Amino acid sequence: MIQKLVLFLSLSASPTAFAGPLRIVTEKIDADCASTVLEFEIRGVPESRTVALTRIPGGEGVPCQVKERSRNSVTITWMADALKKGGEAAWEVDLIKLEQPEKDHRVHVKAAGEDFEVLFGDRLFTRLVHDPQSKPYLFPILGPNGKLISRQYPMKAKVQGEDQDHPHHRSLWFTHGEVGGVDFWSEGQKQGRIRKAKVERVESGPVFGRTVTVNDWVKPDGTKLLEDRREIFFYPLERGEAFIDVAVTLKATEGDVELGDTKEGSFGIRLAESMKEKRGGIVVTSRGVRGTAEAWGRPAEWIDYSGSVEGDTVGVAILDHPSSFRHPTHWHVRDYGLFAANPFGYHDFYPKDPTKNGAHKLEKGQSMSFRYRVYFHHGRAEDARVREVYEGFARPPKLQPRTEKA
C-alpha cells in the first residue's frame, strides 16, 4: 500500500553536494521520451542562491524551478523536450542570486475567492473551482488552439450545440460513485460532496504552477467519511499545449470505508461537444485499441481522445502512472465525449465473470494513491507523440552527477 504519493519520481540515485562545476547527465535512455519532466536534488546550495541550468552542447539556458528547498538542499525541476533512445543528454549547473521577479514567471496561480486561476503568461489556462455543493473541478480549460476544450454545461447552461445531459460531468474532476455506500459521482441532495478543508501550498514559477489542498468527503448530512490530499501541477508546453499532473491520496481518517465496484468513476473529463466520437472524434489506447466500444472497460496505460474544436484538430490524453492504484487502470469511455480512469468498476467491465470484484476497503488510517497526467495537444495521438510523452512520464531516464568538466 502506497502511503504517500509525490507527483514525480526522485531521479537522482543520491543527493549531490554542490562543490564546483557540476553537470547532470542522463544514464542510458531506454526509450524515446517527449516533454519529460525531470528533477534532481542538490545539496550545499545556500539559501541566498538558486540554480540555473545550461543545455550541453549548445549553451542555451533551460528554464528551471526549485520544487523543494530545505536548509541543506534544493530539488530542481525542468523539462526535456526530446530524449532519444540510446542517446545522452546533459545540463550544466550554476548558482545564481535568489532574485526572480514574479513578472518573469511563465505560470501564475492566483487566488480568486475560494478558487484558483492558472495563467500561462497573461492568458487564462484554467480555473480550479471549489464548489462546496459538488466537488473540486477545473473549468474552463483552454486547449492548444486557445479555445474551450471541455464542455461548458452545467457551469454554463443552454450553450448552443451542447447536450445538457449528465450535469455531474463538470469539465475535469476526480470522485467516485460509491464511497461508504454514498454516491459522490452524481450530484443532488442525496449525494455526497467534496469540500475544500485546507490549502497547503500555492505556487507560481518559470516551469510550473502548483496547488496543494486537503479536501473532506462528506455524506449528505455533513458527516465526514474520508479525506484526500490533491497536488496539481500545471505545465505550459510549446505551441499552446499543456500538461496537468494530478496526484490524489485518499485516506480513511474517520473509520473503515469501502470504495465500491461501480462504473461511475473516477478521474474524468467531459470534452467539447464537437470532439465526441459521435461527431467524428477518434479514441485510441496505449494497447492499439480504437473506438469507444472497444476501449470501454478495458485496461490501458493511457487513452487519447481527439476531435475538432472550431476547425482545429486537438486532443486530450489521460496517462495513468505505474504507481497508481491498480495500474494499468480500466477506462469508462463513451462516444459522447466522456472518458475516465476507473480502477474499481469490474462488475460492469467484466459482466460475464462473477469472480471479478473491483471494490476496495480502506481500513482506518490507510491510504491509497492515484497519479495522472492530462496532456492537451494539437492533432491526433500519433502527431502529438503521446506514446513518447507517456514514456517520459512513466519511465524517465535516471540522472547522475558529473563534477568534472567534460
Long-range contacts (C-beta under 8 A, 24 or more apart in sequence): 1-366, 1-367, 1-368, 2-323, 2-325, 2-367, 2-368, 2-369, 3-367, 4-249, 4-367, 4-369, 5-247, 5-248, 5-249, 5-323, 5-369, 5-370, 5-371, 6-231, 6-247, 7-231, 7-233, 7-245, 7-247, 7-371, 8-37, 8-39, 8-67, 8-77, 8-245, 9-39, 9-396, 10-39, 10-41, 10-75, 11-38, 11-39, 11-40, 11-396, 11-397, 11-398, 11-399, 12-39, 12-40, 12-41, 12-398, 12-399, 12-400, 12-401, 13-398, 13-400, 15-41, 15-42, 15-43, 15-73, 16-40, 16-41, 16-42, 16-43, 16-401, 17-42, 17-43, 17-44, 18-42, 18-43, 18-44, 18-45, 18-93, 18-95, 19-44, 19-403, 20-403, 21-92, 21-403, 21-404, 21-405, 22-92, 22-93, 22-401, 22-402, 22-403, 23-56, 23-90, 23-91, 23-92, 23-93, 23-401, 23-402, 23-403, 23-406, 24-53, 24-90, 24-91, 24-93, 24-399, 24-400, 24-401, 24-402, 25-88, 25-89, 25-90, 25-91, 25-399, 25-400, 25-401, 25-402, 26-83, 26-87, 26-88, 26-89, 26-90, 26-397, 26-398, 26-399, 26-400, 27-397, 27-398, 27-399, 27-400, 28-86, 28-397, 29-83, 29-84, 29-85, 29-86, 29-87, 29-88, 29-89, 29-397, 30-85, 30-395, 30-397, 31-85, 31-388, 31-391, 31-395, 32-82, 32-83, 32-84, 32-85, 32-388, 32-391, 33-80, 33-82, 33-83, 33-388, 33-389, 33-391, 33-392, 33-395, 33-396, 33-397, 34-81, 34-82, 34-83, 34-385, 34-388, 34-389, 34-391, 34-392, 35-79, 35-80, 35-81, 35-237, 35-243, 35-385, 35-389, 35-392, 36-79, 36-80, 36-83, 36-391, 36-392, 36-393, 36-396, 36-397, 37-77, 37-78, 37-79, 37-235, 37-243, 37-245, 37-392, 37-393, 37-396, 38-77, 38-78, 38-79, 38-80, 38-396, 38-399, 39-67, 39-75, 39-76, 39-77, 39-78, 40-75, 40-76, 40-399, 40-401, 41-73, 41-74, 41-75, 41-76, 42-73, 42-74, 42-75, 42-76, 42-93, 43-72, 43-73, 44-72, 44-73, 45-73, 45-74, 45-95, 46-95, 47-71, 47-98, 48-97, 48-98, 49-95, 49-96, 49-97, 49-98, 50-74, 50-95, 50-96, 50-97, 50-98, 50-100, 51-76, 51-93, 51-94, 51-95, 51-96, 52-93, 52-94, 52-95, 52-96, 53-78, 53-91, 53-92, 53-93, 53-94, 54-91, 54-92, 54-94, 55-90, 55-91, 56-90, 56-91, 56-92, 56-406, 62-91, 63-106, 63-206, 63-207, 64-206, 64-207, 65-205, 65-206, 65-207, 65-208, 77-207, 77-208, 78-207, 79-207, 79-235, 79-237, 80-392, 81-238, 82-388, 83-392, 83-397, 89-397, 90-402, 90-406, 100-206, 102-204, 104-206, 105-204, 105-205, 105-206, 106-205, 106-206, 106-207, 106-236, 107-204, 107-205, 107-206, 107-207, 107-208, 107-209, 107-234, 107-235, 107-236, 108-204, 108-209, 109-202, 109-203, 109-204, 109-209, 109-210, 109-211, 109-234, 110-204, 111-202, 114-196, 116-202, 116-211, 118-209, 118-234, 120-234, 120-236, 120-242, 121-236, 125-234, 125-236, 125-242, 126-234, 126-244, 128-211, 128-232, 129-155, 129-170, 130-195, 130-196, 130-213, 131-170, 132-193, 132-195, 132-196, 133-187, 133-193, 134-168, 134-170, 134-187, 134-193, 134-194, 135-170, 135-173, 135-174, 135-175, 135-184, 135-193, 135-194, 136-173, 136-174, 136-194, 136-196, 136-213, 136-215, 136-230, 137-170, 137-171, 137-172, 137-173, 138-171, 138-172, 138-173, 138-244, 139-170, 139-171, 139-172, 140-171, 141-171, 141-172, 141-376, 143-240, 143-272, 143-309, 143-314, 143-316, 143-376, 144-239, 144-240, 144-241, 144-242, 144-314, 144-376, 144-377, 144-378, 145-240, 145-309, 145-310, 145-312, 145-314, 145-378, 146-240, 147-272, 147-309, 147-310, 147-312, 147-314, 148-272, 148-309, 149-271, 149-272, 149-275, 149-309, 149-314, 149-316, 149-376, 150-269, 150-270, 150-271, 150-272, 151-270, 151-271, 151-272, 151-273, 151-337, 161-273, 161-274, 162-273, 163-273, 163-336, 165-336, 166-270, 166-338, 169-268, 169-270, 169-338, 170-270, 171-269, 171-270, 172-244, 172-268, 172-269, 172-374, 173-267, 173-268, 173-269, 174-228, 174-230, 174-246, 174-248, 174-266, 174-267, 174-268, 174-370, 175-265, 175-266, 176-259, 176-260, 176-262, 176-264, 176-265, 176-266, 176-344, 177-260, 177-262, 177-263, 177-264, 177-265, 178-258, 178-259, 178-260, 178-261, 178-262, 178-264, 179-217, 179-225, 179-226, 179-257, 179-258, 179-259, 179-260, 180-219, 180-225, 180-226, 180-257, 180-258, 181-258, 181-260, 182-219, 182-220, 182-225, 183-264, 184-217, 185-262, 185-264, 185-265, 186-264, 189-220, 190-220, 191-220, 192-217, 192-218, 192-219, 192-220, 192-225, 193-217, 193-218, 193-220, 194-218, 194-228, 197-227, 200-229, 207-235, 208-233, 208-234, 208-235, 209-233, 209-234, 210-234, 224-253, 224-254, 225-254, 225-257, 226-250, 226-251, 226-252, 226-253, 226-254, 226-257, 226-362, 227-251, 227-253, 239-378, 240-378, 241-375, 241-376, 241-377, 241-378, 241-384, 242-375, 242-376, 243-373, 243-374, 243-375, 243-376, 244-373, 244-374, 244-376, 245-371, 245-372, 245-373, 245-374, 246-370, 246-371, 246-372, 246-373, 246-374, 247-369, 247-370, 247-371, 247-372, 248-369, 248-370, 248-371, 249-367, 249-368, 249-369, 249-370, 250-362, 250-367, 250-368, 250-369, 250-370, 251-362, 251-365, 251-366, 251-367, 252-362, 252-363, 252-364, 252-365, 252-366, 252-367, 253-364, 253-365, 254-364, 255-364, 256-361, 256-362, 256-363, 256-364, 257-361, 257-362, 258-359, 258-360, 258-361, 258-362, 259-344, 259-359, 259-360, 259-361, 259-362, 260-344, 260-359, 261-344, 261-345, 261-346, 261-347, 261-357, 261-358, 261-359, 262-344, 262-345, 262-347, 262-348, 263-297, 263-332, 263-342, 263-345, 263-347, 263-348, 263-349, 264-332, 264-345, 265-332, 265-340, 265-342, 265-344, 265-345, 266-340, 266-341, 266-342, 266-343, 266-344, 266-370, 267-318, 267-340, 267-341, 267-342, 267-370, 267-372, 268-332, 268-338, 268-339, 268-340, 268-341, 269-316, 269-318, 269-338, 269-339, 269-340, 269-374, 270-337, 270-338, 271-305, 271-307, 271-316, 271-337, 271-338, 271-339, 272-307, 272-309, 272-337, 273-337, 274-307, 274-308, 274-309, 274-310, 275-305, 275-306, 275-307, 275-308, 275-309, 275-314, 275-337, 276-307, 276-335, 276-336, 276-337, 277-305, 277-307, 277-334, 277-335, 277-336, 277-337, 278-335, 278-336, 279-307, 279-308, 280-307, 280-308, 281-305, 281-306, 281-307, 281-308, 281-337, 282-306, 282-307, 282-380, 282-381, 283-333, 283-339, 284-380, 284-381, 285-331, 286-328, 286-387, 286-390, 292-333, 292-334, 292-335, 292-339, 293-335, 295-331, 295-333, 296-331, 296-332, 296-333, 296-334, 296-349, 297-330, 297-331, 297-332, 297-345, 297-348, 297-349, 297-350, 298-330, 298-331, 298-349, 299-328, 299-329, 299-330, 299-331, 300-328, 300-329, 300-331, 301-327, 301-328, 301-390, 301-394, 302-386, 302-390, 303-331, 303-333, 303-339, 304-380, 304-381, 304-384, 304-386, 305-333, 305-337, 305-339, 306-379, 306-380, 306-381, 312-378, 313-378, 313-379, 313-380, 314-376, 314-377, 314-378, 314-379, 315-376, 315-377, 315-378, 315-379, 315-380, 315-381, 315-384, 315-386, 316-374, 316-375, 316-376, 316-377, 317-374, 317-375, 317-377, 317-381, 317-384, 317-386, 317-389, 317-390, 318-372, 318-373, 318-374, 318-375, 319-372, 319-373, 319-374, 319-375, 319-386, 319-389, 319-390, 319-393, 319-394, 320-371, 320-372, 321-371, 321-372, 321-373, 321-393, 321-394, 322-394, 322-395, 323-369, 323-371, 324-369, 324-370, 324-371, 324-372, 325-360, 325-368, 325-369, 325-370, 341-370, 341-372, 343-370
